[in-house]
Amino acid sequence: MSLDPIRQSSLSDQVVERLRTEIVEGRWRVGERIPPEPELIADLGVARGTLREAIRALQYSGMLDVRRGDGTFVTARSEVPGALARSGGSIGDVLEARAAIEPQLARLAAERADDDDIARITEALEYRSFVTAEPPTRENAAVWAQADAAFHEEVARAAHNPILFEIYAALLPRLRESVESAITRDGFSREDPRGHEEVLEAIRRRDSEAAGASASANLGATERWDHAERAGAASR
């Protein structure tokens, strides 16, 4: 795939916007490597220094990750994750943000989800159920945390609010890290294993109030774990 060359003077902010558009519109997907430097220079018609300056700007924003020897990879579809990482917020802060956002996403999903959305949520829940059938351990910590986050991500996507989705998606890496860390350190388990099924059933019934209430209830175990962890850290 070729990019149209920049017609005006080769300013780095123009290059930033061109590269950002490729990411935001999904032509370069999260986790994928962007085209190599020589190809981008040829496509955009800019100097190497200008391109590198633009890539550094997007790296700082959290959208790109430059890996020496491997290339440059897309890490996020917006600047929100980078801003979140620079905010200095704790996991407790992230959980409070999740509690403010997640029930509303579930309500909107119940109102707006189409058949494809429900199929994706169902598939994510089935995989989560398969992965979490065994208690979380050090060996399966990353897989367990990813499967749990994937379900919530699909519910958020089904809300069909791109702004809320980007904000919520920015929280997911921190949540995955916290759950994985807890499993690796001392184990972690949900107290309400039926809650995720209840969210899906409420979405299927188009019951927005039940979906929001179930999503709120699901946050209880995570919040209790976080409070206990912080209390334990303070006593050590």
Secondary structure as GFF3:
##gff-version 3
##sequence-region A 1 236
A	DSSP	alpha_helix	12	24	.	.	.	ID=ss1
A	DSSP	alpha_helix	37	44	.	.	.	ID=ss2
A	DSSP	alpha_helix	48	61	.	.	.	ID=ss3
A	DSSP	beta_strand	64	67	.	.	.	ID=ss4
A	DSSP	beta_strand	71	74	.	.	.	ID=ss5
A	DSSP	alpha_helix	80	87	.	.	.	ID=ss6
A	DSSP	alpha_helix	91	112	.	.	.	ID=ss7
A	DSSP	alpha_helix	115	131	.	.	.	ID=ss8
A	DSSP	alpha_helix	141	158	.	.	.	ID=ss9
A	DSSP	alpha_helix	162	186	.	.	.	ID=ss10
A	DSSP	alpha_helix	195	205	.	.	.	ID=ss11
A	DSSP	alpha_helix	208	235	.	.	.	ID=ss12
###
